[in-house]
Amino acid sequence: MMNASGTSSTRPYLIRALYEWCTDNGLTPYVAVRADDTVRVPREYVKDGEIVLNISMDATSALKLGNDYIEFKARFAGVARDIMIPVGKVMAIYARESGQGMAFPPEEEPAAPASGPDITASVGGGETGDAGAAPGLSRVETGRNDTEEPPEPPKPGGGARPALKRVK
């Protein structure tokens, strides 16, 4: 699973890290999966093209969180099933108890040569496209519209110097 720059996807590494974080903290890791023909899951549990699966140690056996596939055995209504999910079909991994986790952008289908400019992200505060840029990073949605102006920083108050007050 290589991206355009020839490096492997970060998605399987982030999935493994969040799975480990959940288990280390006594939380139940769940994955939300886009269920198409490339995903081997019980179709009767797929709703609106998606399925949410408990991937905790208690709910699975022979769990393998690989770079290309997540594979395990799980019981559905008492029947053991083999599950195989391409990592690119994982939409999110999160803790059931808190909802904390990470959502991923939809997997990009292999396409013809790029029709638009490459998206780059700055690392270390450099401008996009300079030597400090890391090409191929996905944009993380912050819930903020980038066409909005950033909020003004707070203005210093009155010019008075802060002081500590000793209370006995």
N, C-alpha and C positions, 0 to 999 in steps of 0.2 A: 504494500500500500504506500507507494511513493507519491509525493506531490510534485508540482512543476519544477521545484528547485532541486529535486533529486534526494531530498531527505524524507525520512519516514514521518508518518502522521503522528501528532502528539496525542490523538484521541485514545489509543489503547493504553498509553502510559498514564493519562489522567484518570481513565476508568479504573486501572489497577490501584492508583494512589487513593482515590476516593473510596474504593472498596475496602482497602486496608484501614483507612481512617474510620469508616463506619464500624468495622469489626473491632478495631482497637478501642473504640468508645462505647461498645455494647449496643450499637445501633443496627438496624436492619437495612442492608443495602437493597434498593430496588432499581431496576432499569426500565425505562420507557423505550420501546422499540417500534420503529416503523416496520410493519409486517407486510412485506411484499413476497414475491415468488422466491426470492433468494434466502428467506428466513425460514428455518424449520422450527415451528411452534405449533401447538394445538390450535387449529383454525377456529374451533368453536369458542375460543376465548378472545379472539381478535374482535375489537370494536372500532369502527371508523378507521380501519387500516392501521390500528395501533394496538399494542399489548403491553401491559406492565407486569414485570416478573420479579419475584422475590429471589435474589441470588445469594441469600445468606447460607452459611454452612449448614444450618438446621434444615433448610428447604431444598438443598441440592446435594448431589454426590458427583464425584469426579469432575469438579469445576475446573475449567482451564480458561484463564483470561489471557488469550494469545494476542499477538499483534494483528492478526487478520480475522479471527473468529473468537467468540465466546461460546464455549461448549460445556454442557452439563446434562445430568439426568435429574428429572424432577417428577413428582407425582401430581397428577391432575385428577381429581375425583377418585383417588386411590389407584389410578393406572400410571405406571412408570412410562415416561416419555423421554426420548432423546431430543435435546434442544440444541440448535446451532444458529448463532446469530452473527452475521458479518458485522465487524466492529463499526463500520460506516453507517449501519442502520440504527445504532444506539442514539436516541434523541436526548437522553438525560440519564444520569445516575444520581441518586439522592437517598438520604436517610428517611425511612418511613416516619419515624417519630418526630423529626424536626423539620423535614422538608429541605434541609440544607444539602447542597450538592452542586451539580453543574449541568447545564443544558448545552447541547452542541448544535451548530448550524447543520442544515440538511447536507447530506453527502452530495458533492458535486459529481454529476455524471461525466464520464470522459466525453470531451467535445472536440470539435474541429479547432484549429488554431485560434488562439485568443482573439476576440473581436474588440476587446477594450484594453485599457492600460492595466498593468500589474498593480495590485494593491500592496503597499508596503507599510510597515509599522515602524515607528521610531523606537530605538532602544537607547536608554541613557540620555534622553532629552534632545537628540539630534533631529534635524529636519528630515522629513520624508525624502528618501532618495540619496542621502549623503552616506558617508562611509559607516556611520553608526546604525544604519537601518537594517532591519531583519526582514527580507522579503518573504511573502507567503503566509504571514500571520493573519488569522481571521480577525475580523472586527468583533468585539464583545459589546453587546447591547447594554447600555447603561440606563435605559428608560428615559433618557434625555434627548431631545431633538437637537441635533447639531446646528440647525439653522438659528437657534436661539442664541442670544449673547450670553456669555458666562455671567454668573451673578457678580456684582461688585463686591470687592473685599470690604470688610467692615472698616469704617473710618475710626481713627484713634479718637478716644473721648477726651474732651476738654483740656488736654495738655497736662493735667495733673499727674504727678508721678504716683504709681501704686505704692501703698505702704502696708506693712503687716501690723496687725493689732494684737497685742498680747492679752489673752484672757486668762484670768486666774480663778 
